[in-house]
Amino acid sequence: MNPAKKVFVACLLLGASSVAMALECDVNGVKGTISADGQSIETRTPISLKDQARTYGGYQRAADFLERNRADIATNPHYSRAVKSQVSDDLTKNVSDLKCWAALCQQDSSNAACKF
């Protein structure tokens, strides 16, 4: 393979790995509403993780905020075990995807998802 083809293939592979990484980061998360008595989840709706990042000043800050929220709910005796479990599952997934986007944006800040 000539050197020009090697460079092209290397660039193609690097571009594909960025796309693959982006595909592993979900763009939507889940937001829920807990009943007043803390015993059930009343609604669960999709949310844009980019909007969350915009609200909290970046993907990592949004992840940190949601992680604190998850921990607060997990330790609050007002909430039922089922509510704690569902909130933990939802927020753990949201946090993971927000951290994924934070890593992607740190690697490639030119990605459109990294522009607020």
N, C-alpha and C positions, 0 to 999 in steps of 0.2 A: 504494500500500500504506500503510495507516495505521501510525502509530508503534508501537503495541502489537504488530502483526504483524511489523514489522521487528525488534523486540527478540526476539520469539519465534523468528523464523527465524535470527537471529544466534546465539542460544543453542543452537538445534538444530544449527547448523553447527559451533559450537565443541565441542559434545558429540560430534558425529560425528567430528571430527578427532581427539579424544582416543581414541575407540574405534578409529579407523583406525590411529593410532599404536600402540596396544596390540596390535592384530592383526598388526602388522609385527614385534613382539618375540616371538620364540618362547618358549614356557614351558619347554621341555625342551632339554637339550643332550645331549652324548654323552661318556661316560667310557670309557676303554679300559684294558686291562691288557696291559703289555708283557711278552713272554717274558723269562725270566732271562738268556738270551744276547743279548737286545736286537735280535734279528733279525726278530721278528714281533709282531703284535698278537694276543694270545690271545682277548680278549673285547672287545666294544664294547656298552655298555648305555646306555639312556636315563637321564638324571639330571634332577631338577627344578632349574631355575636359581634358583628361590626358595629351595630348600634350600641351594644353594651360597651365596646371598647371606646367608642366616641363619647359616651356618657361619662365614663370613668377615667378618661385620659390615656387610653392605650390598652392593648390586649393584656399585658401583664398586670396592670393595675386593676382591670376588670376581674381577672382571675383571682387576684389577692382579695378583692372585695367579696366575691362570691364564696371563696374558701372560708373567710371569716363568718359570713352569713350561714354557711353550711354548719360550721362548728358551733355557732350560737344556737341554732335550732336543735342540733344533735344533743346538746347538753341542757336544753330547757325542759323541765319536767311537765310543763303545760301541754306539750305535744305528745300525741299517741305514738306508739312504736311504729305503726304503719305510716304515719305522716313523716316521722323522722327517717324511716327507710326510703320512702319515695323521694323526699327532698334530698337526702344524701345521694341517691342514685342519679337524680337529675343534675344536681349541682356538681357532683364529681365529674360527670360527663362534660358539662359546660366548662368547668375549670380546665379539664384536659384539652379540650378543643381551643380554648382561649390561649393556653400555653403553647399549643401547637402553632397557632397564628403568630404569637409573640416570637417564637423561634424562627419561623419563616420570614417574618418582617425584619428580624435582626440580620438574617442571612441575605435577604434581598429586599431592601426598603423601596425599590422601584415597583414592586408588585402593587397593582391597583387596589388590592384589599388593604394595603398598609397606608393608604392615603385617606385622611379624614377631612 
